[in-house]
Amino acid sequence: MSLDQILAISGKPGLYEIITQTRTGAVVQSLIDKKRITVGAHSNISILSEIAIYTLAEEVPLREVLKKVKDKEQGNPTSISHKDGKDALEEYFFDVLPDYDEDRVYPSDIKKVIHWYNLLQKNNLLDALEADDEAKTSDEEE
């Protein structure tokens, strides 16, 4: 599975996997509790593969940031919780992405990245980070 099939839905906690598309939206399954829900086309949905984090020089795709967290944690859950304080979150994120733009990346964004990483790790979906890279590389070669 790739990050193209993992969604963040505004107003709903956690991440969701697309099960199927419908005429009016999609059926998705929560990575937290495996419950399925239907989301309409009017919902504010973000596909993880299309999210990027601001740095001082450019926007870094979320996939790259998650890979850096994975490398830092050696594939294990993060050493901090997404519920930790602002200073601890910023210090951790600075270790992962030293040149992130502190003016445009808020503590709530850092919380999401850490929470999403832990959800992907718990559901054995971190391999999707590598799979996306291989697919991108083969697309560029063609």
Secondary structure by P-SEA (a helix, b strand, c coil): cccccbbbbccccbbbbbccccccbbbbbbccccbbbbbcccccccccccbbbbcccccccaaaaaaaaaaaaccccccccccccaaaaaaaaaaaccccccccccaaaaaaaaaaaaaaaaacccaaaaaaaaaaaaaaac
